Each structure stands twice: as structure tokens, then as C-alpha cells.
């Protein structure tokens, strides 16, 4: 089951920010299903005057971030976040609250050259 909580006051996003945040969300959901075997996934999207906040958490299996090799999916999430001058936080689920990611992006949506 996948649930989404999307704030009503999110402004229209620049195209590059919308595209990169979409692909980050898709990869996080794919990882939760494929690797974590999650039964429940929660997506949260909100903003304030300066930033967009995206969080995706699940009840799947935790992983050890220190010993698990970072796959292409996690690398692509990091890359897309950096392109948008954002920050990506990965929770391996070892703390008991379930694995997930949280991203913060400036609403300016200016993409860094790769």
C-alpha cells in the first residue's frame, strides 16, 4: 500500500526540479519494493517559501549503510539531488523507524551543470 500526503500550497515547480524529484521518488519506491520488500510506503511532499521537501519512508527491511554497496539507484538519487543544489538524507532503518529518504531542494530549481 502506498499513501501520499501532498501539501495543497506547493507552488508550480520549475520543470527540472519536478523531473528530478519525480525520478528520485520513483527510485526510492522501487528500492523499497525490490530490496526492502516493503508492504507500506508513505510519500510526503511539502514546501515553504524557499524549499521543497520530499520524504519517502517504508516498513521494509533495514539495511546496513556501511556494508551494503551503493547501487546505481542510490548514486542516481545523490546525483539528481546535487544537480538541484539539494540535500539527500538516507535512513537505513537501523534505528527502528523504517528505511527511507528525505530530500530538501531550493524552489529556485536552478540545475547545476553536470
C-alpha positions in Angstrom: 0.0 0.0 0.0 1.3 3.4 -0.9 -0.1 6.6 0.6 0.8 10.2 -0.3 0.4 13.3 1.7 0.9 16.3 -0.6 0.5 19.8 0.8 -2.0 21.9 -1.1 0.1 25.1 -1.1 3.0 23.8 -3.2 3.8 26.3 -5.9 4.2 25.3 -9.6 7.7 23.8 -9.7 10.4 24.5 -12.3 10.5 21.7 -14.8 13.9 20.5 -13.9 13.0 20.3 -10.2 9.8 18.5 -10.9 11.6 16.0 -13.2 14.4 15.2 -10.7 12.2 15.0 -7.7 9.9 12.6 -9.6 12.8 10.3 -10.6 14.2 10.3 -7.0 10.7 9.3 -5.7 10.4 6.6 -8.3 13.8 5.2 -7.4 13.1 5.3 -3.6 9.7 3.5 -4.2 11.4 0.9 -6.4 14.1 0.3 -3.8 11.6 -0.1 -1.1 9.7 -2.8 -3.0 12.6 -4.6 -4.7 15.2 -4.6 -2.0 13.3 -3.9 1.3 10.2 -5.9 0.4 8.1 -3.1 1.9 4.3 -3.6 2.4 3.6 0.1 3.1 5.2 3.2 1.7 4.5 6.8 2.7 5.3 9.8 0.5 5.3 13.3 2.0 5.6 16.4 -0.2 5.5 19.9 1.2 7.2 23.3 0.8 7.8 26.6 2.5 8.8 29.9 0.9 12.3 28.7 -0.1 12.4 24.9 -0.2 10.6 21.8 -1.4 10.7 18.8 1.0 10.2 15.2 -0.2 10.2 12.2 2.2 9.6 8.6 1.4 9.5 6.1 4.2 8.5 2.4 4.3 8.2 -0.6 6.6 10.6 -2.7 4.6 13.8 -4.4 5.9 16.5 -2.2 7.2 19.9 -2.3 5.6 23.4 -1.6 6.8 24.6 1.5 5.0 28.2 0.8 6.0 28.4 -2.6 4.4 25.8 -2.5 1.6 27.4 -1.4 -1.6 25.7 1.7 -3.0 23.9 0.7 -6.2 23.2 2.8 -9.3 19.8 3.8 -7.9 21.3 5.4 -4.8 24.0 7.0 -6.8 21.5 8.5 -9.2 19.4 9.9 -6.3 22.6 11.6 -5.0 23.5 12.9 -8.4 20.0 14.3 -9.1 19.9 16.0 -5.7 23.3 17.6 -6.3 22.2 18.8 -9.7 19.3 20.7 -8.0 21.5 22.2 -5.2 19.6 20.0 -2.7 20.4 17.7 0.1 19.6 14.0 0.4 19.4 12.1 3.7 19.2 8.3 3.7 17.8 6.4 6.7 18.9 2.8 6.6 16.1 1.8 9.0 18.6 0.6 11.7 17.1 3.0 14.2 13.8 1.1 14.2 11.7 3.7 12.3 12.0 2.0 8.9 14.1 2.8 5.9 13.6 5.9 3.8 14.9 9.1 2.2 14.4 12.8 2.8 15.3 15.5 0.3 15.4 19.2 0.5 15.5 21.3 -2.7 15.6 25.1 -3.2 12.4 26.1 -5.0 14.5 28.2 -7.4 15.1 24.9 -9.3 18.3 26.0 -10.9 20.1 23.0 -12.2 23.8 22.8 -11.8 25.8 22.0 -15.0 27.0 18.3 -14.8 
